[in-house]
Amino acid sequence: MAQPGYEWRPPERGWQEQDLSDLPEDGNRYEIIDGSLHVTPPAGPDHHELADEIRMALRLTAPEGWRVIREVGVRVPGGNLIPDVTVLEPGASRGRMWAEAAEVALVVEVESPGSRRHDRFTKPALYAEAGIPAYWRVERSDFGPVVYRYGLTKGVHYDLLGTVGPDVPGEVTEPWRMRLDPGDWPR
């Protein structure tokens, strides 16, 4: 059995953002949660295709100055997360791998079997704690993608605003008013 080409040596302290640059560029997603390293294997092409469609739907409706980016990192309390899609507010810093949560209006996670628990429980709690106003979790179903839309309540947790599925397109207001039609996205 082949051995990995990278020797894992965790820092003597908790993992920090600067440690991420020392990790191999092997397609894995490396995130830090409360000083612990979380490694997610590369997502499949179907996952990326759906995330690209969501990004494009957002970009096509974005008011001037807003930016919609795939897999840019976001600093959250106690760590660093990498959402599938991030919407940055006008005036947000450019050219940085890690966005400040105060510059983020919406994060989107496309759920995969290997990320289900993190996308449903861990990440929303951290995004809410960071004060990010909106969170979308996108699930694949037998009939197509479903967008679960959450809004920040009292600055501490997310409440479900509603869902938009492939059978009935809907209008959403976060981060701006637009029409979403998941029926146009890949299943």
N, C-alpha and C positions, 0 to 999 in steps of 0.2 A: 504494500500500500504506500502510495506516495505521501511524503511529509510536506506540510505547507512550507513555502519559501520564506515566510515571515515568522520570526520568533516572537511570540507574545510575551511581553513583559509589562504588566500593569505598573503604573506609577506607585510609589510608596504612599502617596496621598490619593485622594479621589481623582478621577479623570477630570480634565479641564479642557476647554476649547483648544488651547495651543497643542494639546496632545494629539488631536485629530489629524493634524498635518503630517504626523509621523507614521500614520497607518497606511497600509498598502492601498493602492488604487486598483481594487480587484472587482469593482462592481457592487460590492456590498454597501449598504447604507449604515454609516456609523453615527450614532446619536448618543448624547449624554443625558441621563436622567438621575438627578440627585447624586452626582459623582460616580455613577456606575455606567459603564459602556454598554450600549445596546446595539447589537449587530443584527441587521435584517438582510437576508440574502437578496440578490438582485430580483426585481419584479420581472414578470414575463411580458412579452410583447403586447398582449391584450390589455394588461394594466396600463402600460405606457400609452397605448393608442387611446384609451378612454381618457386618461389624464390630459393628453394633447387636445382632444376634442373639447373637454371642459375649459381648458385654457383658451382655446380659440373662441368658444362661445362668450367667454368673459371679455377677451380682447376686442372682439368685434363690436361690443356695446359700451366699452369703457369711455368715460368722458376724458377729455384731453388732460394729460398729466399723470393719469393713473397708469401703473405698470402691473402686468400680470406675468409672473415668472414661474417656471417649473423648477422644483427642487433647489430653491435657495434656502439657506439655513435661517432659522429664527432663534434668537436668544430668548430663553424663558427662565424663570426663577429656578435655580438649581440645575440648569442644563442648556442643551442645544438640540433643537429638533429640526427635521427637514420635512416639511409638508410636501405633498405632491404638487400643489399649486398654491402660490402666495400672491395676494393682491396688495401692492404697496401704494400708499397714499401719495398724492402729488407732493413733490418736495422731498421725498424719501431719498436718503443717501444712495449714490450710485457706486458701482464697482466694488461692492463688499460682498463677501461670501455669507456673512452673518448679519441679517437685518435686525434692527432693534424692534421689539414688539410694539412700541409706541408708533411706529411707522407702518404697521400692518393693519389692514382693514378686514381681511378675510383670509382664512386658511382652509384648504380643501384636502381631505384625505380620501383616496380611493382604496376601499377596503379590499384586502387580499386574505386568503386563509392564514398566512403567516403574520398578518398585522392586525387581525380582527380585535383582539383584546386591547391592544395599545390604541387603535383608532377609536374604540368605543369608550374606553375608560381613562387610560393614562394620559394620552395626548390632550383630550378636551379639558381635563382638569388643569393641566399645565398651561394651555393656551388661555383659559379663563383667568387663571392666577396672574398671567402676564398682562391681562387687560385687552386682549384682542377681541374686537366687537362681534365678530361673526365666525362661525365654524360650520363647514359643510362636510358631512360624511356621505360618500357615495357607495352604495351597495349594488352589486350585480344581482339581478333576480332572473328567474326563468323567462320573464317577459321583457326584460331590459333594465337599464340602470335606474335607481331610485336615489334622489337627493334628499337627505335628511338635513334640514336647515335649522341651525341653532343660533340664538342671539344671547349676548351677555346680559345677565340680570344682576343688578346691584353690584356689578363689578367683581362678582365672586364665582358665579357658575353660569352654565348655559341652560336655557330653556328651549324646548323644541318649538320652533316657529311654524313648522309644517313640513310637508313632503311634496316633492314634484316627481312624478313618474313618467314613464314612456307613454302611458295611455292618455293622459290629459296634460298638455303643456300648461305651465303656470307663470304668472308674473311674480317676481320677487323684488324686494326693495333693498337688499343688502348685497354688495356695498353701494349699489345704485339701482335705480329702477330698470328692470329688463325682463324680457320674456325668455323662459328656459324651456327647451323641448328635448328632454332626454331620449325621446323616441328617435331623434336624428343621430344619436350617439351609438357607437358599437356596443353590442350585447356582451 
